[in-house]
Amino acid sequence: MIHSSNAHMETKVLKAVIGEIEAVRSKRQQQYRELDSHPELKRFTQQELNDVAFTSFKNILSGRSRRIPSRTAIMDIADYLECTSAERNDLLLAAGYIPEHYELAGTALKLALEQAKLILSGLPLPAFIATHKFDITEMNPMFQGLYGLSYNTLHHGRFNMIHNHFSSDLPIRKRSSFNEESFQKWESHAIYGIQTFKLNNMYFRYDAWYRDLLQDFNRYEEFRTYWDYEAESPADPISEPKMLLARKGEDSEWFPIRVRQIHISVSSYMFPRIEAFLPEDLPARHMFEWLGCPVESMLDRYQVII
């Protein structure tokens, strides 16, 4: 009796899985039919899914196999079907697996952002808050002063770390690449940042927001150039000192400084987080003091991070 009950449950789950897979497959097939063709010439047929993603699919459809696909198999099928994050989780749930929680959302995200904002308000460092979409939601006056950004820059439409790094309309691009050495550091930072964005959001890459952001970022020629680059080192170049032209007020002279970027997490997730900056040389210390940072006590407090 127990065996019969289990078999009935497995049949029910398998039917649900096939239903979800077929619904997404048909949807994707129709989407690309309307676009004439797929960039990789995918046809999204049952046979192609069987050949490319899950070699037992035709056996399941014909009844020769009653085994529920493993979690890994479901993820492979989702990759082949170019599933959005929601579609991927629907497949996992249908197969009886725990859905993926890629990033904080809803109330949890709101609370994490409030926590980050509270930390930012008391942080004696130039800093800003970033989300997994690389959106900058808050920045403190010291960061604005260090990088020459205004409050209106943040609150005039969407402001993103990619915009901040690549846009020639913003001061960071020129001030971070003023000679060969600084350009190399800027470039390394750019490539690593793009790879971080891709890796952290790999399961979102078919979501509408991801595609919209990518279309927006592609306006920058250098972004398009670096998109497929691999970071040269497994180390995080963002933690290495970077160079920046700074000045103490609009009437003063520009001078080079070195700063180091650090990440401050506010949850068990990578994002949202605070990106903060430490002075790395004497000119940077003088600049930070001018910005109102208590440099000596600050370095004592954060030396464990350094």
Contacts in CASP RR format, 6 or more apart in sequence:
PFRMAT RR
TARGET T0000
AUTHOR 0000-0000-0000
METHOD contacts of the structure
MODEL  1
MIHSSNAHMETKVLKAVIGEIEAVRSKRQQQYRELDSHPELKRFTQQELN
DVAFTSFKNILSGRSRRIPSRTAIMDIADYLECTSAERNDLLLAAGYIPE
HYELAGTALKLALEQAKLILSGLPLPAFIATHKFDITEMNPMFQGLYGLS
YNTLHHGRFNMIHNHFSSDLPIRKRSSFNEESFQKWESHAIYGIQTFKLN
NMYFRYDAWYRDLLQDFNRYEEFRTYWDYEAESPADPISEPKMLLARKGE
DSEWFPIRVRQIHISVSSYMFPRIEAFLPEDLPARHMFEWLGCPVESMLD
RYQVII
10 66 0 8 1.000
10 68 0 8 1.000
11 66 0 8 1.000
13 68 0 8 1.000
13 94 0 8 1.000
13 95 0 8 1.000
13 96 0 8 1.000
14 60 0 8 1.000
14 66 0 8 1.000
14 68 0 8 1.000
16 94 0 8 1.000
16 95 0 8 1.000
17 68 0 8 1.000
17 69 0 8 1.000
17 74 0 8 1.000
17 91 0 8 1.000
17 94 0 8 1.000
17 95 0 8 1.000
18 60 0 8 1.000
18 61 0 8 1.000
19 94 0 8 1.000
20 90 0 8 1.000
20 91 0 8 1.000
20 94 0 8 1.000
21 49 0 8 1.000
21 57 0 8 1.000
21 77 0 8 1.000
21 81 0 8 1.000
21 91 0 8 1.000
24 81 0 8 1.000
24 83 0 8 1.000
24 87 0 8 1.000
24 91 0 8 1.000
25 44 0 8 1.000
25 46 0 8 1.000
25 49 0 8 1.000
25 81 0 8 1.000
28 44 0 8 1.000
28 81 0 8 1.000
28 82 0 8 1.000
29 43 0 8 1.000
29 44 0 8 1.000
29 45 0 8 1.000
32 38 0 8 1.000
32 42 0 8 1.000
32 44 0 8 1.000
38 44 0 8 1.000
42 48 0 8 1.000
44 81 0 8 1.000
46 57 0 8 1.000
46 58 0 8 1.000
46 61 0 8 1.000
47 58 0 8 1.000
49 57 0 8 1.000
49 77 0 8 1.000
49 80 0 8 1.000
49 81 0 8 1.000
50 56 0 8 1.000
50 57 0 8 1.000
50 58 0 8 1.000
52 80 0 8 1.000
53 76 0 8 1.000
53 77 0 8 1.000
53 79 0 8 1.000
53 80 0 8 1.000
53 81 0 8 1.000
54 69 0 8 1.000
54 73 0 8 1.000
54 76 0 8 1.000
54 77 0 8 1.000
54 80 0 8 1.000
56 65 0 8 1.000
56 67 0 8 1.000
56 69 0 8 1.000
56 73 0 8 1.000
57 77 0 8 1.000
59 65 0 8 1.000
60 66 0 8 1.000
60 67 0 8 1.000
60 69 0 8 1.000
68 95 0 8 1.000
68 96 0 8 1.000
69 77 0 8 1.000
69 95 0 8 1.000
71 92 0 8 1.000
71 95 0 8 1.000
71 97 0 8 1.000
74 91 0 8 1.000
74 92 0 8 1.000
74 95 0 8 1.000
74 97 0 8 1.000
75 88 0 8 1.000
77 91 0 8 1.000
78 87 0 8 1.000
78 88 0 8 1.000
78 91 0 8 1.000
81 87 0 8 1.000
82 206 0 8 1.000
83 91 0 8 1.000
83 206 0 8 1.000
84 204 0 8 1.000
84 206 0 8 1.000
84 207 0 8 1.000
84 208 0 8 1.000
85 100 0 8 1.000
85 102 0 8 1.000
85 203 0 8 1.000
85 204 0 8 1.000
85 207 0 8 1.000
86 207 0 8 1.000
87 206 0 8 1.000
88 100 0 8 1.000
88 203 0 8 1.000
89 99 0 8 1.000
89 100 0 8 1.000
92 98 0 8 1.000
92 99 0 8 1.000
92 100 0 8 1.000
93 99 0 8 1.000
100 203 0 8 1.000
102 132 0 8 1.000
102 201 0 8 1.000
102 203 0 8 1.000
102 204 0 8 1.000
103 109 0 8 1.000
103 132 0 8 1.000
103 269 0 8 1.000
103 271 0 8 1.000
104 112 0 8 1.000
104 267 0 8 1.000
104 269 0 8 1.000
104 271 0 8 1.000
104 272 0 8 1.000
108 267 0 8 1.000
109 272 0 8 1.000
112 266 0 8 1.000
112 267 0 8 1.000
112 269 0 8 1.000
112 272 0 8 1.000
113 129 0 8 1.000
113 131 0 8 1.000
113 137 0 8 1.000
113 272 0 8 1.000
115 266 0 8 1.000
115 267 0 8 1.000
116 129 0 8 1.000
116 138 0 8 1.000
116 266 0 8 1.000
116 272 0 8 1.000
116 273 0 8 1.000
116 274 0 8 1.000
117 129 0 8 1.000
117 138 0 8 1.000
119 264 0 8 1.000
119 266 0 8 1.000
119 274 0 8 1.000
120 127 0 8 1.000
120 128 0 8 1.000
120 129 0 8 1.000
120 138 0 8 1.000
120 140 0 8 1.000
120 274 0 8 1.000
121 140 0 8 1.000
123 140 0 8 1.000
123 264 0 8 1.000
123 274 0 8 1.000
123 276 0 8 1.000
124 142 0 8 1.000
124 292 0 8 1.000
124 293 0 8 1.000
124 294 0 8 1.000
124 297 0 8 1.000
124 298 0 8 1.000
125 142 0 8 1.000
125 276 0 8 1.000
125 277 0 8 1.000
125 278 0 8 1.000
125 293 0 8 1.000
125 298 0 8 1.000
125 302 0 8 1.000
126 140 0 8 1.000
126 142 0 8 1.000
126 143 0 8 1.000
126 145 0 8 1.000
126 146 0 8 1.000
126 147 0 8 1.000
126 259 0 8 1.000
126 276 0 8 1.000
126 277 0 8 1.000
126 288 0 8 1.000
126 291 0 8 1.000
126 293 0 8 1.000
127 139 0 8 1.000
127 140 0 8 1.000
127 142 0 8 1.000
127 143 0 8 1.000
127 264 0 8 1.000
127 274 0 8 1.000
127 275 0 8 1.000
127 276 0 8 1.000
127 277 0 8 1.000
128 136 0 8 1.000
128 138 0 8 1.000
128 139 0 8 1.000
128 140 0 8 1.000
128 143 0 8 1.000
128 274 0 8 1.000
128 275 0 8 1.000
129 136 0 8 1.000
129 137 0 8 1.000
129 138 0 8 1.000
129 139 0 8 1.000
129 272 0 8 1.000
129 273 0 8 1.000
129 274 0 8 1.000
129 275 0 8 1.000
130 136 0 8 1.000
130 137 0 8 1.000
130 161 0 8 1.000
130 271 0 8 1.000
130 272 0 8 1.000
130 273 0 8 1.000
130 274 0 8 1.000
130 275 0 8 1.000
131 137 0 8 1.000
131 271 0 8 1.000
131 272 0 8 1.000
132 200 0 8 1.000
132 201 0 8 1.000
132 269 0 8 1.000
132 270 0 8 1.000
132 271 0 8 1.000
132 272 0 8 1.000
133 160 0 8 1.000
133 201 0 8 1.000
133 209 0 8 1.000
133 213 0 8 1.000
134 160 0 8 1.000
134 161 0 8 1.000
134 162 0 8 1.000
134 197 0 8 1.000
135 158 0 8 1.000
135 159 0 8 1.000
135 160 0 8 1.000
135 161 0 8 1.000
136 154 0 8 1.000
136 159 0 8 1.000
136 160 0 8 1.000
136 161 0 8 1.000
136 164 0 8 1.000
137 272 0 8 1.000
138 154 0 8 1.000
139 149 0 8 1.000
139 154 0 8 1.000
142 288 0 8 1.000
142 291 0 8 1.000
142 292 0 8 1.000
142 293 0 8 1.000
143 149 0 8 1.000
143 277 0 8 1.000
144 150 0 8 1.000
144 151 0 8 1.000
145 291 0 8 1.000
146 244 0 8 1.000
146 246 0 8 1.000
146 259 0 8 1.000
146 277 0 8 1.000
146 287 0 8 1.000
146 288 0 8 1.000
146 291 0 8 1.000
147 171 0 8 1.000
147 172 0 8 1.000
147 175 0 8 1.000
147 244 0 8 1.000
148 171 0 8 1.000
149 164 0 8 1.000
149 170 0 8 1.000
149 171 0 8 1.000
149 172 0 8 1.000
153 159 0 8 1.000
153 170 0 8 1.000
160 213 0 8 1.000
161 193 0 8 1.000
161 275 0 8 1.000
162 194 0 8 1.000
162 197 0 8 1.000
162 217 0 8 1.000
162 220 0 8 1.000
162 223 0 8 1.000
163 170 0 8 1.000
164 170 0 8 1.000
164 172 0 8 1.000
165 172 0 8 1.000
165 173 0 8 1.000
165 176 0 8 1.000
165 186 0 8 1.000
165 189 0 8 1.000
165 190 0 8 1.000
166 173 0 8 1.000
166 190 0 8 1.000
166 217 0 8 1.000
166 220 0 8 1.000
166 222 0 8 1.000
166 223 0 8 1.000
167 173 0 8 1.000
167 220 0 8 1.000
168 174 0 8 1.000
173 186 0 8 1.000
174 245 0 8 1.000
175 244 0 8 1.000
175 245 0 8 1.000
175 246 0 8 1.000
176 182 0 8 1.000
176 185 0 8 1.000
176 186 0 8 1.000
176 189 0 8 1.000
176 242 0 8 1.000
176 243 0 8 1.000
176 244 0 8 1.000
176 245 0 8 1.000
177 183 0 8 1.000
177 186 0 8 1.000
177 187 0 8 1.000
178 243 0 8 1.000
178 245 0 8 1.000
178 256 0 8 1.000
179 243 0 8 1.000
181 243 0 8 1.000
182 242 0 8 1.000
182 243 0 8 1.000
182 244 0 8 1.000
182 256 0 8 1.000
185 237 0 8 1.000
185 240 0 8 1.000
185 241 0 8 1.000
185 242 0 8 1.000
185 243 0 8 1.000
186 242 0 8 1.000
187 226 0 8 1.000
188 231 0 8 1.000
188 232 0 8 1.000
188 237 0 8 1.000
188 240 0 8 1.000
189 237 0 8 1.000
189 238 0 8 1.000
189 242 0 8 1.000
190 222 0 8 1.000
190 223 0 8 1.000
190 226 0 8 1.000
191 226 0 8 1.000
191 229 0 8 1.000
191 230 0 8 1.000
191 231 0 8 1.000
191 232 0 8 1.000
192 231 0 8 1.000
192 236 0 8 1.000
192 237 0 8 1.000
192 238 0 8 1.000
193 238 0 8 1.000
194 223 0 8 1.000
194 226 0 8 1.000
194 227 0 8 1.000
194 229 0 8 1.000
195 229 0 8 1.000
195 230 0 8 1.000
195 231 0 8 1.000
198 205 0 8 1.000
200 270 0 8 1.000
200 271 0 8 1.000
201 210 0 8 1.000
204 210 0 8 1.000
205 211 0 8 1.000
217 223 0 8 1.000
218 224 0 8 1.000
231 237 0 8 1.000
238 261 0 8 1.000
238 263 0 8 1.000
239 260 0 8 1.000
239 261 0 8 1.000
239 262 0 8 1.000
240 260 0 8 1.000
241 258 0 8 1.000
241 259 0 8 1.000
241 260 0 8 1.000
241 280 0 8 1.000
241 281 0 8 1.000
242 258 0 8 1.000
242 259 0 8 1.000
242 260 0 8 1.000
242 261 0 8 1.000
243 256 0 8 1.000
243 257 0 8 1.000
243 258 0 8 1.000
244 256 0 8 1.000
244 257 0 8 1.000
244 258 0 8 1.000
244 259 0 8 1.000
245 254 0 8 1.000
245 255 0 8 1.000
245 256 0 8 1.000
245 257 0 8 1.000
246 254 0 8 1.000
246 255 0 8 1.000
246 256 0 8 1.000
246 257 0 8 1.000
246 283 0 8 1.000
246 284 0 8 1.000
246 287 0 8 1.000
247 253 0 8 1.000
247 254 0 8 1.000
247 255 0 8 1.000
248 287 0 8 1.000
248 290 0 8 1.000
255 283 0 8 1.000
256 283 0 8 1.000
257 279 0 8 1.000
257 280 0 8 1.000
257 281 0 8 1.000
257 283 0 8 1.000
257 284 0 8 1.000
257 287 0 8 1.000
258 279 0 8 1.000
258 280 0 8 1.000
258 281 0 8 1.000
258 283 0 8 1.000
258 284 0 8 1.000
259 277 0 8 1.000
259 278 0 8 1.000
259 279 0 8 1.000
259 280 0 8 1.000
259 284 0 8 1.000
260 277 0 8 1.000
260 278 0 8 1.000
260 280 0 8 1.000
260 306 0 8 1.000
261 275 0 8 1.000
261 276 0 8 1.000
261 277 0 8 1.000
262 275 0 8 1.000
262 276 0 8 1.000
262 277 0 8 1.000
262 278 0 8 1.000
262 302 0 8 1.000
262 305 0 8 1.000
263 273 0 8 1.000
263 274 0 8 1.000
263 275 0 8 1.000
264 273 0 8 1.000
264 274 0 8 1.000
264 275 0 8 1.000
264 276 0 8 1.000
265 273 0 8 1.000
266 272 0 8 1.000
266 273 0 8 1.000
266 274 0 8 1.000
278 298 0 8 1.000
278 299 0 8 1.000
278 302 0 8 1.000
278 305 0 8 1.000
278 306 0 8 1.000
279 285 0 8 1.000
279 287 0 8 1.000
279 288 0 8 1.000
279 293 0 8 1.000
279 295 0 8 1.000
279 299 0 8 1.000
285 295 0 8 1.000
288 295 0 8 1.000
288 298 0 8 1.000
289 295 0 8 1.000
299 306 0 8 1.000
END
